[in-house]
Amino acid sequence: MKPTLFLLAAGMGSRYGGLKQLDGLGPNGETIMDYSIYDAIQAGFGKIVWVIRKDFEEQFRTQILAKYEGQVPCELCFQALDALPEGFKVPEGRVKPWGTNHAVLMGKDVIKEPFCVINCDDFYGRDAFMQIGKYLSNLPEGAKNQYAMVGFRVSNTLSENGTVARGVCAYNDKRHLTDVVERTEIVRCAEDGSNAGDANQPIRYKDENGKWVALGENVPVSMNMWGFTPDYFEHSEAYFKEFLSDPKNMENLKAEFFIPLMVNKLINEGTATCEVLDTTSVWFGVTYAADRDATVARIKKLVDDGVYPNKLF
């Protein structure tokens, strides 16, 4: 069975300043997700599923879905604040979505095969899709609890316009993930944090004590590109109830149910393994509005070099 590509498209880009999922960056107005879908089809994926918010369904169907008719099977599912297990309700005053793993949960009724989860506004690159597509396609029929993530080399994931947040990964001798630690400020800089963005400086992250700590060029980081078998939905449903049952998470109106939180739980208790796949792909995206021009230029170069056709679909 061909794997499914599951795109998380329900968020607004607060730092970018708009609905960047629908921003046309390619020569014919292609979005970043168009390139992801093109790469996924090349890598053997057989179905595309998006999770979006209901309030921009019409725009999404007109601008995005229409172009894929006859190309690949597509489905939509919807993330809503009140999409909670029976017995739970949204805390008063909460407006923030419940996080990436809550968004993943929305796909449980339409995804019955191994699937890859990605952000729709990150440019992952062909090799990354080839790696995760091969892994998922080679799983034995009925496989459970055998997950993977694409570990991008941190040096291939930086922005020229500011710090980035990345999940820094550790793994064992089998390349099974042992831990993901979210580092919210990663940048090339001097030991005191000066000269930020200087290409000649080492990569560093700011730790809990405000100290800048060096990070190896090829240390794998999570760019939210995960491969799961369908049992992941059952685990997520069960743990989401635990998450909501914790008074701290209900009192904190910004508490989120993230994918790494779920994966860390499953690997630490021995329920599942998560293989860290290496990729040579260079990530880029529009974390900041200032990233847009560089992203347009990078896509144009890939088209000029023949990596992508001028018109994708």
Buried (B, 14 or more C-beta within 10 A) or exposed (E): EBBBBBBBBBBEBEEBEEBBBBBEBBBEEBBBBBBBBBBBBEBBBBBBBBBBBEEBEEEBEEBBBEBBEEEBEBBBBBBBBEBBEEEBEBBEEBEEBBBBBBBBBBBBEBBEBBBBBBBBBBBBBBBBBBBBBBBBBEBEEEBBBBBBBBBBBBBBBBBEBBBBEBBBBEBEEEBBBEBBBEBEBBBBBBEEBEEBBEEEBBBBBBEEEEEBEEBEEEBBBBBBBBBBBBBBBEBBEEBBBEBBEEEEBBEEEEBBBBBBBBBBBBBEEEEBBBBBBBBEBBBBBBBBBEBBEBBBEBBBEBBEEEEBEEEBB
